[in-house]
Amino acid sequence: MTSLIFNFCNILILIAWGTIIIYPQKKISEILISYPWIPLTLSFFYIYFIIISGGLMEADFSSLNGIVTLFKKATPESAAAGWLHYLAFDFWVGTWIIKHSRKEKISNKIILLPLLFTFILGPVGILFYSLILLAKKSFTQASET
């Protein structure tokens, strides 16, 4: 069952990311962007995996050694939970980038690379988008003077 749910979630997130990246203006993308259906679905399975893996009550999140131990003692269910955690938050950040870029009037073409980086490398994508925002604001301020 673990592999089945894991594969379902991976396929779901690939379809969702592909949709919002390739068809950002389509109605289906608007649905995916406007409400967190995908992260909520992943969250449901995340909780399921946490429960069946025995929870994290004994985990030590306060030290690097504690985190290393957590990874070393991972079960398929706890590893799947960790992966779904990444998928849910990276997608949430990706949808935020799209919504924020629209408010800032930044073209979909310009945010394509930050979205791809967010999909693949999470924090690198938000950093890339932040640099684009900084460049836009600098350019706007320079053109106003």
C-alpha positions in Angstrom: 0.0 0.0 0.0 2.9 2.4 0.8 4.3 2.1 -2.7 0.9 2.6 -4.3 0.1 5.8 -2.3 3.7 7.1 -2.9 3.4 6.5 -6.7 -0.1 8.1 -6.8 1.2 11.2 -5.0 4.3 11.4 -7.3 2.1 11.2 -10.4 -0.4 13.7 -8.9 2.4 16.3 -8.2 4.0 15.8 -11.6 0.6 16.5 -13.3 -0.1 19.5 -11.1 3.4 21.0 -11.6 3.2 20.3 -15.4 -0.2 22.0 -15.6 0.7 25.2 -13.8 4.0 25.5 -15.6 2.8 24.7 -19.1 -0.7 26.1 -19.0 -0.5 28.9 -16.4 -3.5 30.8 -17.8 -5.9 27.9 -18.1 -8.9 27.4 -15.8 -7.5 24.1 -14.4 -4.3 26.0 -13.4 -6.4 28.7 -11.8 -8.1 26.0 -9.7 -4.8 24.5 -8.7 -3.3 27.9 -7.8 -6.2 29.5 -6.1 -6.9 26.8 -3.5 -4.4 24.3 -2.0 -6.1 21.1 -3.2 -2.8 19.4 -4.0 -1.0 20.3 -0.8 -4.1 19.3 1.2 -4.3 15.9 -0.6 -0.6 15.3 0.1 -1.1 16.4 3.7 -3.7 13.7 4.1 -1.3 11.0 3.0 1.5 12.6 5.0 -0.5 12.2 8.2 -1.4 8.6 7.2 2.3 7.8 6.7 3.3 9.5 10.0 0.6 7.5 11.9 1.5 4.1 10.4 5.2 4.7 10.8 4.8 5.1 14.6 5.0 8.9 14.7 7.9 11.1 15.5 7.5 11.4 19.2 11.0 10.1 20.0 12.7 12.1 17.2 15.3 14.7 18.2 14.9 17.7 15.9 17.1 19.9 18.1 20.5 18.6 16.8 22.1 17.5 13.6 22.8 14.1 15.1 19.1 13.7 15.9 18.2 14.4 12.3 20.9 12.0 11.0 19.5 9.3 13.3 16.0 10.0 12.1 17.1 9.5 8.5 19.1 6.4 9.4 16.1 4.8 11.1 13.7 5.6 8.3 11.1 3.1 7.3 9.4 3.2 3.8 6.5 5.0 5.5 8.5 7.6 7.3 10.6 8.2 4.1 7.4 8.6 2.1 6.1 11.1 4.7 9.3 13.1 4.4 9.0 13.1 0.7 5.4 14.2 0.7 6.4 17.0 3.1 8.8 18.3 0.4 6.3 17.9 -2.4 3.5 19.7 -0.5 5.6 22.7 0.5 7.4 23.1 -2.8 4.1 23.1 -4.6 2.7 25.6 -2.1 5.7 27.9 -2.7 5.3 27.4 -6.5 1.7 28.6 -6.4 2.7 31.5 -4.2 5.3 32.5 -6.8 2.7 32.5 -9.5 0.2 34.5 -7.4 2.8 37.0 -6.3 4.3 37.4 -9.8 0.8 38.3 -11.1 0.5 41.1 -8.4 3.9 42.3 -9.4 3.1 42.1 -13.1 5.9 39.7 -13.8 5.5 37.7 -17.0 4.9 33.9 -16.8 7.9 33.4 -19.0 10.2 35.2 -16.5 9.1 33.0 -13.6 9.4 29.7 -15.6 13.0 29.0 -14.3 12.2 29.9 -10.6 9.2 27.5 -10.9 11.3 24.7 -12.3 13.9 25.3 -9.6 11.2 25.3 -6.9 9.9 22.0 -8.3 13.3 20.4 -8.3 15.3 22.2 -5.6 12.7 24.0 -3.5 14.6 26.8 -1.7 16.7 27.6 -4.8 13.5 28.5 -6.7 12.3 30.9 -4.1 15.8 32.5 -3.9 15.8 32.8 -7.7 12.4 34.4 -7.7 13.5 36.8 -5.0 16.4 37.9 -7.1 14.0 38.5 -10.0 11.9 40.7 -7.7 14.9 42.6 -6.5 16.1 43.2 -10.1 12.6 44.3 -11.1 12.4 46.8 -8.2 15.9 48.1 -8.9 15.0 48.6 -12.5 11.7 50.3 -11.7 13.3 52.6 -9.2 16.1 53.5 -11.6 13.7 54.3 -14.4 11.7 56.6 -12.1 14.7 58.8 -11.4 
